[in-house]
Amino acid sequence: MRYLKVLVEPDGRGAFHPLGEELTEDPSIERRAIHHIELLDDDTVLLFAEASGSKERYERIMEGSPHVTSYLTAGEDRWMAVSQFEPTEAVRRGLELQRESLLVVETPIRFTSDDHLEITYLGTDETFSKLYEYAEEMEHLTFDVLKTGDYEGDRSTFDRMITARQEEVLETAVDLGYYREPRRASLEDIGEAVGISPGTVGEHLRKAEERVFTELVH
């Protein structure tokens, strides 16, 4: 089995679906990850996602959307949402490809800072060829391969090594340039981005670094 890590972004539009576009354009909502997505037998999509920001604004958008069948939310700072909605043709075809072939999506699917999707697929070269064909047929879609190779099923992942909060702080530190030379961000900068004190940022980074480095040397 092989893996294929790609960056998928809409070309000329704000999102892959009108509902996602409305959520993306609202500055009070930050979409973070998709933990599950599935095309149901009634041709609607079931989505389990993670976000932060104004949950109230999210709920108002969902209530007013003609595409949404049902939804529910839970949590506060980083909250979770389950939704059922009608797909666009492009979304439906992509999920059909996943359902009808040996193509597997490794979750969570991450949103980048530009609200594009970073997706890791698992499968064979044959299934990846079908994925390439799908991407070429889709208008308003940019599909960039970031990395590919043989998949090691027993490899350690950050999800197993560190907590969700530590992962958030570590990802923010990397994005802001904390680990670059010369350093481009401070603990204060990271704390402001994630809403915690610089001291707490330092504590999260130390714990995450200890667990990651321990895993690498054992």
Secondary structure, 3 states (H helix, E strand, C coil): CEEEEEEEEECCCCCCCHHHHHHHHCCCEEEEEEEEEEECCCCCEEEEEEEEECHHHHHHHHHHCCCEEEEEEECCCEEEEEEEECCCHHHHHHHHHHHHCCCEEEEEEEECCCCCEEEEEEECHHHHHHHHHHHHHCCCEEEEEEEEEECCCCCCCHHHHCCHHHHHHHHHHHHHCCCCCCCCCCHHHHHHHHCCCHHHHHHHHHHHHHHHHHHHHC
